[in-house]
Amino acid sequence: MNRVRIVADSTCDLPKEVLEKYGISIIPLCIVMDGKSYYDGEDVTPDEIFKWADENKTTPKTAAIPFDKTEKVLKPFMDAGEDIIFFGISSKMSTTCNVARIFAEQNEYGRMFVIDSENLSTGIGLQVIKAAEMAAEGKSAEDIVSEIEASRSRVRASFVVDTLTYLARGGRCNAVTALMASAFKIHPLIAVKDGSMGVAKKYRGKLPVALANYVNDLKAQIMNAEPKRVFITHSGCDGETVEMVRKMVADLGVFEEILINTAGGVISSHCGPATLGVLFYEKD
């Protein structure tokens, strides 16, 4: 049986130590500012993106994985005759999965499997790690793809946004809504469902209060979660707030592993600073 390689685009937001632990390869998306393209996670940081966005009163454009980077990462695996499983951000949010499929077709490579995660950020990352663990156990590419696609609807990915300014700049909500949300200290809960993002709830008050209410509202789902791991993913929240969320999640006594990480450039550029989410698999 061929070796199985797990590859994902950069929006999976997995930290370096996790990538190294599981042998996961990353292909970056592009972030475009002032007409110049930067590779996500390589050429620009979220803080630099926030600074540019605030100075220019807009958000950067983002683009799917480029062919040159796709070739650099995937071609050696193809040349070695390995099976490749590629994870991309939801096809409703990006053409990244199509780029990967086209690359495989152009290289006439039949052992590359493209999975539309139907998710974003560590909602993808959870699937990627599960696939990497199965690969390490010696499972075939077909078995891994079948399991991941059968279980991806059980990924629970949601985020509380501190400010709607960035979503408004990117055209994902209107400026009046963003202004009203800021004036009344409203923090929307953005949830991923069927590959798309939508507002599931709105919290009022200061961000720590909103996040505490968010975790409390997640309690029923968390109590029915797969216990293996949970991600607390944020875009630059202060340490005290992150620790509060971590403790609330830990006190529920469900998860064996709580992973805290910072969102990458693509996700951060759309959601803005101080966004935080709790992401996990629910049980069947």
C-alpha positions in Angstrom: 0.0 0.0 0.0 1.2 3.5 -0.9 2.3 6.0 1.7 -0.5 8.4 2.5 0.4 12.1 2.6 -1.9 14.6 4.3 -1.9 18.1 2.8 -4.1 21.1 3.6 -4.4 24.7 2.7 -3.2 27.4 5.1 -6.7 28.2 6.3 -6.7 25.1 8.5 -4.8 27.3 11.0 -2.9 24.4 12.6 0.1 25.6 14.6 3.6 24.6 13.6 4.1 22.1 16.3 0.9 20.2 15.3 2.0 20.2 11.6 5.3 18.7 12.6 3.9 16.2 15.0 1.5 14.7 12.4 3.7 15.3 9.3 1.1 17.6 7.6 2.1 19.7 4.6 0.6 23.1 4.0 -0.1 25.1 0.7 -0.7 28.8 1.5 -3.5 30.9 0.1 -2.7 34.4 -1.0 -3.4 37.7 0.7 -3.4 40.8 -1.6 -2.5 44.2 -0.3 -1.7 47.3 -2.4 -1.6 45.1 -5.5 1.1 42.8 -4.0 0.4 39.2 -3.2 1.6 37.6 0.1 1.6 34.0 1.1 -0.6 33.3 4.1 1.6 32.3 7.1 4.8 33.0 5.3 5.1 36.6 4.2 2.7 38.5 6.4 1.3 38.3 10.0 -2.3 38.9 11.2 -1.0 42.0 13.1 0.4 43.4 9.9 -2.9 42.7 8.1 -4.9 44.5 10.8 -2.5 47.5 10.7 -2.8 47.8 6.9 -6.6 47.3 7.0 -7.1 50.0 9.6 -4.9 52.4 7.7 -6.7 51.8 4.4 -10.2 51.3 5.8 -10.6 48.1 3.8 -9.7 44.4 4.1 -7.2 42.7 1.9 -8.3 40.5 -1.0 -7.7 36.8 -0.6 -7.0 34.3 -3.3 -6.9 30.5 -3.7 -3.7 28.5 -3.5 -1.4 29.4 -6.4 -0.2 26.9 -8.9 3.5 27.5 -8.2 3.1 26.7 -4.5 0.8 23.8 -5.2 3.4 22.3 -7.5 6.2 22.8 -5.1 4.4 21.0 -2.3 2.6 18.2 -4.3 4.9 17.3 -7.2 7.6 15.5 -5.0 4.8 13.3 -3.5 3.5 12.6 -7.0 7.0 11.7 -8.3 7.3 9.3 -5.3 4.0 7.6 -6.2 2.4 8.4 -2.9 -1.3 8.8 -2.2 -2.2 12.4 -1.4 -5.2 13.6 0.5 -5.7 17.3 0.2 -8.0 19.4 2.5 -9.3 22.7 1.3 -11.5 25.5 2.8 -15.2 25.2 2.0 -15.8 25.4 -1.7 -18.5 27.9 -0.9 -15.8 30.3 0.4 -12.9 29.7 -2.1 -12.0 28.0 -5.3 -9.0 26.3 -3.6 -10.4 22.8 -3.9 -10.9 23.3 -7.6 -7.3 24.5 -8.0 -6.1 21.2 -6.4 -8.4 19.1 -8.6 -7.2 20.9 -11.7 -3.6 20.4 -10.7 -4.1 16.7 -10.2 -5.9 16.4 -13.6 -3.2 18.3 -15.4 -0.6 15.9 -14.0 -2.8 12.9 -14.7 -2.4 11.8 -11.2 -5.1 9.4 -10.0 -3.9 8.9 -6.5 -4.8 12.4 -5.2 -8.0 12.8 -3.2 -9.4 16.3 -2.7 -11.7 16.8 0.3 -13.9 19.8 0.5 -13.8 20.3 4.3 -17.1 22.3 4.2 -15.5 24.4 6.9 -12.8 26.9 7.8 -10.0 27.4 10.3 -9.6 24.6 12.8 -12.9 23.3 11.7 -10.7 22.1 8.8 -7.8 21.4 11.2 -9.8 18.8 13.2 -10.5 16.9 10.0 -6.8 17.1 9.0 -5.6 15.7 12.3 -8.1 12.9 12.2 -6.9 12.0 8.7 -3.2 12.1 9.8 -3.9 9.8 12.7 -5.6 7.3 10.5 -2.7 7.5 8.0 -0.3 6.8 10.9 -2.4 3.7 11.8 -1.8 2.4 8.2 -5.3 3.1 6.9 -5.7 3.4 3.1 -6.4 6.7 1.4 -9.9 5.4 0.4 -10.8 4.5 4.0 -9.6 7.8 5.3 -11.5 9.8 2.8 -14.7 7.8 3.4 -14.4 8.3 7.2 -13.6 12.0 6.9 -16.5 12.7 4.5 -18.9 10.7 6.6 -18.1 12.6 9.8 -17.4 16.2 8.6 -21.0 17.3 9.2 -20.4 16.6 12.9 -17.7 19.3 13.1 -18.9 22.2 15.2 -17.2 25.4 14.2 -18.4 28.8 15.5 -16.8 32.1 16.5 -17.8 35.2 18.4 -16.7 38.3 16.6 -15.6 41.4 18.6 -16.2 43.9 15.8 -18.2 43.7 12.6 -16.0 46.4 11.0 -13.9 43.8 9.1 -16.8 41.8 7.9 -18.4 45.1 6.7 -15.2 46.1 4.9 -15.2 42.8 3.2 -18.8 43.1 2.1 -20.1 40.4 4.4 -22.4 42.8 6.2 -23.3 46.4 5.7 -21.7 49.4 7.3 -24.8 50.5 9.2 -25.1 47.1 10.8 -21.5 47.2 11.8 -21.9 50.7 13.3 -25.0 49.8 15.3 -23.3 46.6 16.6 -20.3 48.7 17.8 -22.6 51.3 19.4 -24.6 48.7 21.3 -21.7 46.4 22.0 -23.2 43.5 20.1 -21.0 40.5 19.3 -22.4 38.2 16.7 -21.9 34.4 16.9 -20.9 33.2 13.5 -21.5 29.5 12.9 -20.5 27.3 10.0 -23.3 25.1 8.5 -23.2 23.2 5.3 -20.0 25.0 4.3 -21.3 28.5 4.7 -21.1 31.1 7.5 -24.1 32.7 9.1 -25.1 34.6 12.2 -26.5 32.2 14.7 -26.9 34.5 17.7 -26.0 37.9 19.0 -24.4 38.7 22.4 -24.4 42.0 24.2 -21.9 43.5 26.5 -18.1 43.5 26.8 -16.3 40.7 24.9 -15.4 38.6 28.0 -19.0 38.5 29.0 -20.1 37.6 25.5 -17.6 34.8 25.4 -18.6 33.4 28.7 -22.2 33.3 27.5 -21.1 31.7 24.3 -19.3 28.9 26.1 -22.3 28.4 28.4 -24.6 28.1 25.3 -22.2 25.5 23.8 -22.4 23.3 27.0 -25.0 20.9 25.6 -23.0 20.3 22.4 -19.7 20.0 24.3 -21.2 17.4 26.7 -21.9 15.4 23.6 -18.6 16.0 22.0 -15.9 13.5 20.9 -13.5 13.7 23.9 -10.3 13.5 21.9 -9.6 17.2 21.4 -11.0 20.7 21.2 -9.6 23.9 19.6 -9.8 27.3 21.1 -8.9 29.5 18.1 -8.6 33.2 18.3 -7.3 36.2 16.4 -5.3 38.0 19.0 -7.5 37.9 22.1 -5.8 38.9 25.3 -4.3 36.1 27.4 -6.7 36.6 30.3 -9.8 36.2 28.1 -8.4 33.1 26.4 -7.5 31.6 29.8 -11.1 32.3 31.0 -12.5 30.4 28.0 -10.0 27.6 28.4 -10.9 27.1 32.1 -14.6 27.1 31.3 -14.1 24.4 28.7 -11.7 22.4 30.9 -14.1 22.5 33.8 -16.7 20.6 31.8 -14.3 17.7 32.0 -15.0 16.4 28.5 -11.8 16.8 26.4 -8.5 15.0 26.7 -6.7 17.7 24.8 -7.4 21.4 24.7 -5.4 23.1 21.9 -5.1 26.9 21.9 -4.0 28.6 18.7 -4.0 31.8 16.7 -5.9 32.1 13.5 -3.9 32.7 10.3 -3.9 35.6 8.0 -6.8 34.7 5.7 -9.2 34.0 8.5 -8.0 37.0 10.6 -8.3 39.4 7.7 -12.0 38.6 7.3 -13.0 38.3 11.0 -10.8 41.0 12.5 -9.0 41.1 15.8 -10.2 39.5 19.0 -12.4 36.9 17.4 -12.6 33.6 19.3 -14.1 30.2 18.6 -14.4 26.8 20.2 -14.3 24.0 17.7 -14.8 20.2 18.1 -16.5 17.1 16.8 -19.8 16.1 18.1 -20.5 12.4 18.6 -22.8 10.5 16.2 
